[in-house]
Amino acid sequence: MMPVQLLLSGLWRRRWPLLGLTAVLWTAGVALVLAMPRAYLAQALVAPAETTSFAVSSLLSPSPFAPAGLLDTRPNGNFAVYLGALRSPEAAAVLLRDTGIGAALAERRRTGAGGAFRGLFDLDRPVDADDVQDWLERNLAVTQSLASVTWTLELPHADPALALAMLRRLHAFAEAKVRGDLAEQAGRRVAALEARIARENDLFLRNSLYELLAQQQRAGLVVAADEVVAARLVSAPMVEARPSLPNRPLLIALMTVAVPIAVLLGAASLLLLRFDPTAATAPRRRQEPELAPGMASAD
C-alpha cells in the first residue's frame, strides 16, 4: 500500500498540471451548460376533489368520505384516475390532435447529429402518438406537496405558449375523462334498473329497485351538474416569463465542486496504480566506509 506521505507529495508535485486540467474541464462544462437549450416551465396546482366538503364522492356515497389510511399517501378515488389519465395514450393522442407538439417534435428530430443521420439513411418518419406519449412520460412531472394535500403539475417546453396550451389541454382532458366515465356508469346502471323493473312483478322487489334507480339518477344528475369531479384547480395553469430550465447557476456551482474533486481522485487513482510496493519495501544496500591507503597496507 502506498504511504499517505508519498501520495500527497506526488499530488503536490503535479499541482500545476492538475490545476490546468481542472480549469479546462470546468470551462468545457460551463460552455456545455450555456449552450444547452432553455425551456419554459408551465405549472398548475391542483387538489383532490375528494378533500372538499361538496365533492362528488361525498354527494354520491351514502356515508361520509373517509381516507384509506393515515399512513397511505397514495392518491385514490377519482383523483387517482385523473393522474393516470394525464399520461395515458388517449392524452397523447389528444395533444397530437389539438396542439402543436407534433410539429415541435418533428422539428427537433430534424436538428442535430441524429437528424443528419436519419436524413442520410432515409430513416425519418412522421411523429405519431407513441412519440408524444414517450415525450409526455419523460417531461410531465406530478409532485405531491409535503405540507398540504395539493399536487403540482409541471410541463417544460422551449415554446411558452405551447407548454401552457398542453398543460391546459391535459387538465381538461383528464377531468372530462373522469366525468365521462362516471356519467356513462350511471347511465348504464339506470338502463339496467329500468329494464329489470319492467320485468319484475313482485311489489317489494320493485320498491327496492325504485330506490336503487333513484340513487343512480341522482348520481347522474350530480355528475352532470358539477364541473369538478376529480381535481380542483388551486392555481390555474401559468407559464413563467423567463426560461428556468436547465438551472444554469446550480449546474455551474455543482461543477465548481465536482470537477476539482474528480480531477483529484483521478490523479490519486493513477498514482496508486503506478505505485510499485516492491521498490518501496526493498532493503537498501549497506555501503561500507572506505579505508585509507595507509591503513590498508598495514593490514
PLY file of the C-alpha trace (Angstrom):
ply
format ascii 1.0
element vertex 299
property float x
property float y
property float z
element edge 298
property int vertex1
property int vertex2
end_header
0.00 0.00 0.00
1.23 3.44 -0.88
2.00 5.62 2.12
-0.05 8.76 2.50
3.06 10.93 2.53
4.14 9.64 -0.87
0.63 10.11 -2.27
0.37 13.70 -1.06
3.86 14.54 -2.26
3.07 13.08 -5.68
-0.07 15.18 -5.93
1.77 18.29 -4.82
4.50 17.82 -7.44
1.81 17.64 -10.13
-0.27 20.52 -8.81
0.13 22.78 -11.85
-0.93 20.17 -14.45
-3.86 19.22 -12.22
-4.93 22.85 -11.88
-4.72 23.28 -15.65
-6.78 20.15 -16.26
-9.37 21.35 -13.73
-9.63 24.72 -15.47
-10.04 23.08 -18.88
-12.74 20.68 -17.70
-14.62 23.40 -15.82
-14.54 25.71 -18.83
-15.79 22.95 -21.10
-18.60 22.13 -18.67
-19.67 25.76 -18.37
-19.67 26.12 -22.15
-21.82 22.99 -22.44
-24.29 24.31 -19.85
-24.53 27.69 -21.56
-25.09 26.01 -24.93
-27.95 23.82 -23.72
-31.38 24.96 -24.99
-33.58 26.70 -22.44
-37.15 25.69 -21.63
-40.11 27.48 -20.07
-41.95 25.73 -17.24
-45.74 25.65 -17.17
-47.21 24.89 -13.73
-50.62 24.18 -12.24
-51.61 23.48 -8.63
-54.45 21.01 -8.11
-56.10 19.35 -5.12
-58.15 16.14 -4.99
-61.84 16.97 -5.19
-62.50 14.30 -2.54
-60.89 16.55 0.08
-63.62 19.20 -0.23
-66.98 19.05 1.55
-69.01 19.35 -1.66
-67.06 16.79 -3.64
-68.83 14.40 -5.97
-67.60 11.44 -3.93
-69.27 12.76 -0.77
-72.51 13.50 -2.64
-72.70 10.09 -4.31
-71.69 7.88 -1.38
-74.23 7.17 1.38
-71.57 7.54 4.08
-69.10 10.42 4.55
-65.86 10.17 2.63
-63.01 8.70 4.66
-59.38 8.35 3.56
-57.94 4.89 3.03
-55.42 5.29 5.84
-53.43 7.86 7.73
-50.10 6.46 6.53
-51.18 5.83 2.95
-50.20 8.91 0.92
-51.05 7.41 -2.45
-53.82 9.08 -4.46
-57.15 7.27 -4.51
-60.65 7.67 -5.86
-61.37 9.87 -8.84
-58.11 11.77 -8.35
-56.08 8.61 -8.94
-57.92 8.11 -12.23
-57.23 11.76 -13.08
-53.47 11.34 -12.52
-53.41 8.15 -14.55
-55.21 9.80 -17.46
-52.58 12.57 -17.70
-50.00 10.16 -19.18
-52.37 7.80 -20.97
-52.21 7.05 -24.71
-55.50 8.89 -25.09
-53.91 12.04 -23.64
-51.02 11.73 -26.10
-53.47 11.40 -28.99
-55.36 14.48 -27.78
-52.15 16.53 -27.58
-51.12 15.41 -31.04
-54.50 16.39 -32.44
-55.19 19.65 -30.57
-51.73 21.17 -30.02
-48.55 21.75 -32.00
-46.43 19.23 -30.13
-46.21 17.00 -33.21
-44.65 19.76 -35.33
-42.31 20.72 -32.46
-41.07 17.14 -32.03
-40.60 16.76 -35.78
-38.56 19.96 -35.89
-36.38 18.83 -33.01
-35.79 15.44 -34.61
-34.55 17.10 -37.81
-31.85 19.07 -35.97
-28.54 17.84 -34.60
-26.48 14.77 -35.41
-29.47 12.44 -35.04
-31.42 14.37 -37.66
-28.49 14.29 -40.07
-28.09 10.53 -39.55
-31.79 9.88 -40.18
-31.75 12.08 -43.23
-28.65 10.36 -44.62
-30.14 6.87 -44.34
-33.75 7.96 -45.04
-34.95 6.89 -41.57
-37.14 9.89 -40.87
-40.85 9.24 -40.25
-43.85 11.32 -39.15
-44.38 11.91 -35.44
-47.13 9.67 -34.06
-48.96 9.30 -30.75
-46.31 6.92 -29.38
-43.63 9.60 -29.75
-45.84 12.12 -27.98
-46.57 9.68 -25.16
-42.88 8.92 -24.72
-42.13 12.66 -24.55
-45.02 13.17 -22.12
-43.85 10.44 -19.75
-40.34 11.92 -19.65
-41.34 15.57 -19.22
-44.60 15.73 -17.27
-43.85 15.98 -13.53
-46.53 15.36 -10.90
-45.29 16.21 -7.39
-47.20 15.89 -4.14
-46.78 18.65 -1.59
-45.42 17.57 1.80
-47.21 20.34 3.68
-50.71 20.08 2.20
-52.97 17.92 0.04
-52.11 19.81 -3.14
-50.27 18.43 -6.16
-48.10 20.35 -8.64
-48.22 19.63 -12.38
-45.17 20.80 -14.34
-44.56 20.64 -18.08
-41.47 22.27 -19.71
-41.01 23.28 -23.33
-38.96 25.76 -25.32
-42.18 27.44 -26.56
-44.01 29.00 -23.58
-47.34 29.24 -25.43
-47.17 25.57 -26.40
-46.25 24.50 -22.85
-49.22 26.40 -21.41
-51.61 25.09 -24.07
-50.55 21.48 -23.47
-50.93 21.73 -19.71
-54.40 23.25 -20.02
-55.42 20.60 -22.51
-54.13 17.79 -20.31
-56.06 19.01 -17.29
-59.25 19.45 -19.28
-58.91 16.01 -20.87
-58.25 14.17 -17.58
-61.15 15.94 -15.85
-63.50 15.20 -18.77
-62.32 11.59 -18.79
-63.32 11.05 -15.16
-66.64 12.88 -15.59
-67.48 10.92 -18.73
-66.71 7.59 -17.07
-68.93 8.41 -14.08
-71.79 9.61 -16.29
-71.53 6.53 -18.50
-71.53 4.23 -15.48
-74.61 5.94 -14.02
-76.39 5.74 -17.39
-75.70 2.00 -17.72
-77.00 1.36 -14.24
-80.16 3.39 -14.86
-80.83 1.48 -18.08
-80.26 -1.88 -16.37
-82.52 -0.99 -13.44
-85.31 0.28 -15.70
-85.18 -2.95 -17.71
-85.32 -5.01 -14.52
-88.25 -3.01 -13.13
-90.19 -3.53 -16.34
-89.88 -7.34 -15.91
-90.36 -7.51 -12.13
-93.84 -8.33 -10.78
-93.05 -8.57 -7.07
-94.09 -5.37 -5.29
-91.42 -5.46 -2.59
-88.61 -6.03 -5.09
-89.95 -3.26 -7.29
-89.80 -0.83 -4.37
-86.16 -1.76 -3.71
-85.34 -1.38 -7.39
-87.00 2.02 -7.46
-84.75 3.14 -4.58
-81.66 1.97 -6.46
-82.93 3.69 -9.59
-83.39 6.96 -7.71
-79.81 6.73 -6.38
-78.34 6.23 -9.84
-80.44 9.02 -11.33
-79.22 11.28 -8.54
-75.62 10.26 -9.30
-76.03 11.10 -12.97
-77.56 14.47 -12.09
-74.70 15.32 -9.69
-72.02 14.38 -12.23
-73.72 16.41 -14.97
-74.13 19.48 -12.73
-70.64 19.57 -11.13
-67.74 20.87 -13.22
-65.08 19.42 -10.88
-65.25 15.71 -10.18
-61.58 14.73 -9.83
-59.12 17.64 -9.40
-59.91 21.12 -8.19
-57.67 23.87 -9.54
-55.97 25.71 -6.70
-53.83 27.70 -9.13
-54.72 27.81 -12.83
-52.06 26.74 -15.37
-49.47 29.50 -15.80
-46.14 29.74 -17.60
-43.12 31.65 -16.36
-41.92 34.83 -18.04
-38.27 33.71 -18.26
-36.89 30.25 -19.05
-35.61 28.44 -15.98
-34.59 25.02 -17.31
-31.87 23.96 -17.05
-30.87 25.76 -13.85
-27.58 27.27 -15.03
-26.36 28.76 -11.71
-26.96 25.48 -9.89
-25.18 23.39 -12.56
-22.19 25.75 -12.62
-21.96 25.67 -8.82
-22.09 21.87 -8.83
-19.35 21.69 -11.45
-17.21 24.07 -9.39
-17.28 21.48 -6.61
-17.39 18.27 -8.64
-14.65 18.97 -11.22
-11.78 19.55 -8.73
-12.84 16.52 -6.72
-12.99 14.36 -9.85
-9.56 15.52 -11.03
-8.04 14.97 -7.60
-9.50 11.48 -7.28
-8.41 10.59 -10.81
-4.85 11.72 -10.16
-4.73 9.85 -6.86
-6.04 6.68 -8.51
-3.42 6.96 -11.25
-0.65 7.34 -8.69
-1.90 4.34 -6.76
-2.00 2.23 -9.93
1.56 3.19 -10.87
2.96 2.64 -7.38
5.36 -0.29 -7.08
5.34 -1.62 -3.50
8.39 -3.89 -4.08
10.58 -0.93 -4.95
9.49 0.93 -1.84
10.00 -2.04 0.51
13.27 -3.40 -0.98
16.20 -3.33 1.52
18.80 -0.75 0.79
22.37 -1.96 0.19
24.67 -1.01 3.03
27.80 0.79 1.94
30.91 0.09 3.99
33.24 3.05 4.67
36.37 3.08 2.56
39.69 2.68 4.39
42.62 4.99 3.98
45.55 3.68 1.84
47.94 3.58 4.79
45.62 1.53 6.92
45.06 -0.97 4.12
48.88 -1.54 3.71
49.29 -2.01 7.48
46.76 -4.79 7.48
0 1
1 2
2 3
3 4
4 5
5 6
6 7
7 8
8 9
9 10
10 11
11 12
12 13
13 14
14 15
15 16
16 17
17 18
18 19
19 20
20 21
21 22
22 23
23 24
24 25
25 26
26 27
27 28
28 29
29 30
30 31
31 32
32 33
33 34
34 35
35 36
36 37
37 38
38 39
39 40
40 41
41 42
42 43
43 44
44 45
45 46
46 47
47 48
48 49
49 50
50 51
51 52
52 53
53 54
54 55
55 56
56 57
57 58
58 59
59 60
60 61
61 62
62 63
63 64
64 65
65 66
66 67
67 68
68 69
69 70
70 71
71 72
72 73
73 74
74 75
75 76
76 77
77 78
78 79
79 80
80 81
81 82
82 83
83 84
84 85
85 86
86 87
87 88
88 89
89 90
90 91
91 92
92 93
93 94
94 95
95 96
96 97
97 98
98 99
99 100
100 101
101 102
102 103
103 104
104 105
105 106
106 107
107 108
108 109
109 110
110 111
111 112
112 113
113 114
114 115
115 116
116 117
117 118
118 119
119 120
120 121
121 122
122 123
123 124
124 125
125 126
126 127
127 128
128 129
129 130
130 131
131 132
132 133
133 134
134 135
135 136
136 137
137 138
138 139
139 140
140 141
141 142
142 143
143 144
144 145
145 146
146 147
147 148
148 149
149 150
150 151
151 152
152 153
153 154
154 155
155 156
156 157
157 158
158 159
159 160
160 161
161 162
162 163
163 164
164 165
165 166
166 167
167 168
168 169
169 170
170 171
171 172
172 173
173 174
174 175
175 176
176 177
177 178
178 179
179 180
180 181
181 182
182 183
183 184
184 185
185 186
186 187
187 188
188 189
189 190
190 191
191 192
192 193
193 194
194 195
195 196
196 197
197 198
198 199
199 200
200 201
201 202
202 203
203 204
204 205
205 206
206 207
207 208
208 209
209 210
210 211
211 212
212 213
213 214
214 215
215 216
216 217
217 218
218 219
219 220
220 221
221 222
222 223
223 224
224 225
225 226
226 227
227 228
228 229
229 230
230 231
231 232
232 233
233 234
234 235
235 236
236 237
237 238
238 239
239 240
240 241
241 242
242 243
243 244
244 245
245 246
246 247
247 248
248 249
249 250
250 251
251 252
252 253
253 254
254 255
255 256
256 257
257 258
258 259
259 260
260 261
261 262
262 263
263 264
264 265
265 266
266 267
267 268
268 269
269 270
270 271
271 272
272 273
273 274
274 275
275 276
276 277
277 278
278 279
279 280
280 281
281 282
282 283
283 284
284 285
285 286
286 287
287 288
288 289
289 290
290 291
291 292
292 293
293 294
294 295
295 296
296 297
297 298
